[in-house]
């Protein structure tokens, strides 16, 4: 649970479109909501932020202590976070910067907020600089308005395809930079290891949630009204199990993306991409006609 001080700041922030008084008055403040690494419970904390061009950054200073703050451990386990900035609220991917890029960004942070330099000098721990990337996956191919369950399914599928595309692009960029690098030191291009890890993890967690919800709620409800489609639903469930196995294999490679074998990683990603793309297409072909008659969101009880 948030401390009473943090909760009072959160309440004031939300009541005044991001403006607070007292210790934080006039400062750049946002609210970050993460999912507990072990509990799975959502936690919200007020944090100072720094901008650098289009980048929105927070620093895991923990007031200069020798351990990372809890919210940092949370976002490493669950990279999708929610950000409240002024009156705006959006979902984001939390990506800690790496190596030379982290050092450059931290130098910019200190130039704007020197206190972070004092925190770094008080601990041997390298203070994480976390970039909060708004989820801007294109939904141009999805429904412009969600009016029924078919529209909602397509909205989720478009998001999943977009995220998978971004993962593949970043993997190719990362391995191309590694292959082109000559000499000692880091590759000249910014390292993408943690970025790939965070995006893959966010994608896999969203996909797992989507498939679990379908297996537990969507499929049984439709199957009860369309028993002649039992074979279709058995195939969809089997495909869910196949995709889940591929996700686990891919996650094994993510434990050390920097040292991963490029061909092995590409192979796992390609297999999952092929299986998932075919699965989504089959699901749309069979389920969309049935779901168009079901309004979304569902109507509430009559009053």
HUFENWO-V915898 format. One line per field, one symbol per residue. phi: phi as a letter, one per 30 degrees, with the letter a starting at -180 (. if undefined). psi: psi as a letter, one per 20 degrees, with the letter a starting at -180 (. if undefined). A space follows every 50 residues. Layout:
phi: ???
psi: ???
This chain:
phi: .ddddedddeddeddbhjcbcieceiddbbccccceecdiddbcbdbdbb cbiddcbbcddhhiddbddedddddddbddbcccbiccbadbccbddbhd deddddddeddcbeeddddddcbdddddcccccedcedceddddbccbdd ddddedddddddddddeddddddddddddddbjdideddedcedddeddd ddddddddddddddddbddeddddcbddcedddddddddedddddddddd dddddbddcddedddedddddddddddddddddddcceeddddcdbdddd ddc
psi: qqrhgghhggggghikliprbchjpiroqrppprpphhhjppppqpqqrp qncippqqpmhkkjrjqqqhhghghhhnhprpppociqpqqrpoopqqch gggghhhgghhhnhhhhgghiiqipoppoppooqokppkhirphpoirhg ggghgghgggggggghggghgggghghghipqrraqqhqppjghgggggg ggghgggggghggghhggghgghhimhijhhghhgghhhghghhghgggg hhhihmhhjqpghggggghgghggggghgggggghhhghhihioqpqqqr qq.
